[in-house]
């Protein structure tokens, strides 16, 4: 049996219940917990920052909910922050020395990711996904990429938080130092990866589910971060198939 961990926003949990995303904090806690159960997910994720005025309060509420599914925190990786910054600049790096500019930004992004990890720990979260999507980022020296992730690994060890790296578009994921990782290039033992585009259609999802099952029986399949438009029915179907609840032809 393979558990599905889908990195979905709170609005997808609401859609899975046939509801609108609520505005008050208590209702958001209930919505995410009940929605994750409806989707048959192994974990639930905190709401994204645009969904709640105080996502950490919602996160802490989920952790404290008796019998709730475990909470998986989500931290944006430093390489993804670099890519977002380049997009904001219209595709250009600032400064007279692009290499120096990239390194300074990675240092700042790494510090911000550590701060986010500490905030999740203060909410009671014991496991977090570091999400990296760097398919169009400038080529970064592998040592610099590993150096940007090292503070996260050190902070997680200090805070006693288990980390899993969820990566797209990185050539050498294993070299970043994570014990648990999933990517479009491969995964650490016992884990499988579902890219976001696997949920573009039922046919695409079936192909990816067949690939995972053909490769063995991993204990957990983790998706890339999914957007608010993802179909709850496709997420639910993936969970049912991976768990063996829905028989395959």
C-alpha angles and dihedrals in degrees: 000000000000121000118217121225109188119188097219132157120246091256090067090055088052092049090051087060094044092247138121116250105269125233104215121080099236091052091049090055092051092044095054094044095047093040093052089051091049089052089048092234125167091222140014126225130221116256116269118256096256091053100059135031089222111021092173091061089053090048092052089048091054091050091051096046108112112242094002120148113263117277118239112199118215122216123185109233122236094247091055090049088053091052092049090050092051090051090051089053092052095256097310133115116226126229134047093274112051093189092053090044091054093048094049091048092049090052091052093044091050090052090050091051091051090050089052091050090052091051091052090049090053087055090056098257112154101183132041139180118224104211118207124179109172106149094131101028119121114270108276125197109255092231090055091049091050091047090054090055098043095082089055092053091047093048092048091052090050093046093042093236120148112229131205120188114222106193139177125184098010117131100206109026096161092061092065090079104246119142091206120041142150128196144150087262096055143300141245116261116295095017135097133191133224114194119218092250090060085078095053091097142354090253093053091049093050090053092052094045090051089051093052094047092046091054093057137272109303118192093230138019116201125196128216112251107293125210129236092263096065114120112251088208092059091048091048091047092051091052093048093049095046092048091050092243091121112051115227122223 
